Amino acid sequence: MSEFTYLFRGRDTSASPEQMHKSMQKWVAWFKELGANGHIKDPGHPLEGTGKVVSGRHKSVHDGPYAEAKDIVNGYMLIEARDLAHAVEISKGCPILDVGGSVEVRPIQIFNI
Amino acid sequence: MIAALTRVFGMHNLALAEDVVQDAFCRALEVWRVRGIPENPSAWLMVTAKNRALDVLRRQRTARTFAPEMGRLLESEWTLAPAVEELFAAPAIKDDLSRMMFSCCHPRLSEEGQVALVLHILCGFRVGEIASAFVSTQAAIEKRITRAKKVLAASKRLFDITEAADFSTRLPAVHRALYLLFNEGYHGASAETAVRAELCREAMRLTAVLLAHPFGATPATHALAALMCLHAARLPARVDGSGNLISLLHQDRSQWDQELVGEGLKLLELSASGAELSAYHVEAAIASIHARARDAHDTDWAAIVSLYDTLMTTHPSPIVALNRAIAIAQNEGPERGLEEIRSIADRDRLAAYPFYAAALGELELRRGRHEAAREHFRAALALARNPMERRFLDRRVAAGAGGGAQQAFPERFWDQVLGIFESQVDTAGGSKLEL
């Protein structure tokens, strides 16, 4: 078993409260399924759309990322799967895909020093 | 609310659940004082408790373990709020009441402990109120509840009401707790009031919740519910303006709640299925005979005697035997009644029971044996448990001192004794004084 990170993008921020409620129910259902199959290493959290970006040698601080940007990460999760293909398969159940979002699947890098 | 919270926090965090509820009520007092009472107070309280719970879950995530059933749903913001939301939804709450009722009737707890827990956790009674309901001290009840909660907290999870086998094992205990609860409200050994209708109402409410559950809707539960309805129907006529108990035989039956009578009779019919004949069935049947009689003299006492005969074979106890003897006296005269009383097995268990002595007194009075009657009434008076009983028995001692002129009283007294007796049936044979 290896570990992978899911980075979610494309959350529908203009959703109505009822739509949000329904979507949350879908997430809970997906989580329960992943949990039941032993895939969840760390359930992670959703992330707020605001924040700061610190960059460069000068450690400059900018506002961002802006919530409208399509490539803002909405949340993360850590899962266990046999391999990348398996992790990709599992990610297809994610509700964010139904609203046109995406799941970036990244293997955890193991350093052997 | 506590039941829902223990589902989230886990049974081992029962104290935390109580704190959160307490906080919600405190908040309510603060806010409502300024903004007025909201349109839906209980919904307001629920939401407040739920939000407080979310707070606790977030802040204490690393410090505590919560309900094992919740698994990892509490760990992540993806699932925390919706999972808690689900537990606070209406159908879940009803389930939780049942769950909690069964959890309170833990086999390692005494009956008194079980009932005390039900009253405290499910009905929200304060320790002082429970103490007066069971004629015990605040300290004793406090200790009993603390011990009981420890036993509960030690169990890993709330009782799982989806397990049919466990359900039917504990159901009798739940019945018993509800029965005792109702009885305490109907008879009232408490020092203040003769009758505590709110206890009866709580018992009926919880029995209704039990009936609504697929595993809970057994014939015995129906019989218990019938029994409660039929007795509760008489409550309006049971206490007079001065707070004295009025005997069944002298009650103004036009004051009986006919809707409850109808409800009770219907439930009694529904209970007549299957092979199970519980004590509740028999008691409910006795109550139904009274309910259907137009007045005291119209009552089929022979049928009542026969029902007590049945009860004596299935659930014998000194109190049942006493009630049976009284019914026999009503049917066949005081000598027969006395005969029956004298042949009660385990009569000594009734020694501390004022109405045992009072019944002897009354029967002697009816036979014209005034000295003997007075002796018995004095003995009864010494055992009286509250002002109402003392007043009542005082009058009997005076009646015994009278003589021929008092002939008018025996009938009344007899009625009153019967009236009190008919609420005393303790089918497990224990004297309620021990509570």
Interface residues (C-beta under 8 A of the other chain):
Chain A: H21 M24 Q25 W27 V28 F31 K32 G35 I40 P43 G44 H45 P46 G75 M77
Chain B: G71 R72 L73 E75 S76 E77 W78 T79 A81 P82 A83 E86
